Amino acid sequence: MNRRKAILFGLITAFLAIIFSIFVLGEVIFRLVKPLTPAFSMGISMGRPDPVFHHLYPANVKVEEMFAGFPTSFSTNNQRLRGKEYLLHKSKETYRILIFGDSFVFGTAVNDNETFCYLLEEELNSGLVNKRYEVINCGIVSYSPLLEYLLLKEKMIKYSPDLVMLFYNFSDLQEDTVYSRHAKYDKSREIIACNPFYVNNHPDYILLLRKNFYFFSYIYNKLSKSLRKIGIVGLKDYLLCSLQGKSVKELIMRKPTVRSVELDAYFIFRENTDKGIIQYYWKNSSKWLDKTKALLDKNGIDFILVAFPHGLQVSRTAWQEGRATWQLEKNKLYDSPLPFDMLEGYSKEKRINFLNLRPSLLAHAQEKLYYDFDGHWTAQGHKRVAEAILNSPVFKMAKEHRCIP
């Protein structure tokens, strides 16, 4: 018996030694060949891990990043947000606007002076002498209502805004699901943080390993994606697709289940979308909008919820490069009213001012409003967004409410 135990122990030790050796060798190779593999090691515009806000930018930096082969100027202020510095306390003559959102608001792949937040402030202040507008860009890549509410509650409400605008990206259905797992609450069940290194209030040791080890991050990403796909389509269909050389992602998008949104950011755009599945995820996402509305009402701050279209909802030719990745048809206009109707209906029910940017951008569909390589707004796209806001009756009404001409 002791001999068998010794042999078994030896085999286990040898197996672990081999696995360890593979990971050590893989780590060395990946550090030499793939220096940007670990989680959170991407460009500065992706943010840095933060124990409260999940991820934020480093303060007071100015760098250039490469997007599709060309440089983009990017700077942050003391608030760890994009753009110039703003004082905590504003004068009585100042009308302050906070604009929340994700990479579209942040302005991925455009320079500081090309974002619609910058253009909006410039235009609002044109010709003014005794009054001033401030438009603070609170857009952060990959943010969604959960993180936006947290940022507003814990940080930006102190800047005494007169108006808050929140740009809802329809992929936020997916993002809020992910971030909910990292949320931390106090005894009254009020959210106090979203820590990327915690899952369900416990340390996420896997993520710590992903952050520090290149090869482990690569293996984990490959394995976790496969396991998630198996969890959605089942082991049998997954193996059949693999053996037949078919795309599992295509099967997921063709035969949706209640977990499809977790892998399909564009689920809501597709034809014959299951509204029940959308509502399942919308329930989680909309509760953070509810909390945002309640916080703003409590402080007497105006609120505008903004719906904006992706390129494939504006033009048949926009974002051709990215469509194939998501099994989306080329040269097709995805014009389902469902996403916009959903937000508009919610806004009416909750008495929230609503702005739909799609009609304004559709009017300029022949222009190059979106990048082909990643689907974000070009500088021209940002210009048209700024114009749409300025011409919006709901925005004009908000300004008049505060008696600033």
Protein Blocks (a to p, Z undefined) as FASTA:
>chain_A
ZZmmmmmmmmmmmmmmmmmmmmmmmmmmmmmmmmmlpghiacfklopadfklopacdehi
addddeehiacdddddfkopacddddfbdcfkbccddddddfklnogaiafklcfklmmm
mmmmgopakbccddddfbdehiafklmmmmmmmmmmmnopabdcddddfklmmmmmmmmm
mpccdfkopafbdcfkbgehiacfklmmmmmmmklmmmmmmmmmmmmmmmmnopklmmmm
mmnopafklmmmmmccfklmmmmmklmmpghiafklmmmmmmmmmmmmmmmmmmmmmnop
acdddddddfklmbmkgoklmmmmnopaehiacfbfklmmmmmmmmmmnopacddfklmm
mmmmmpcfbcfklopacfklmmmmmmmmmmpmklmmmmmmnopZZ
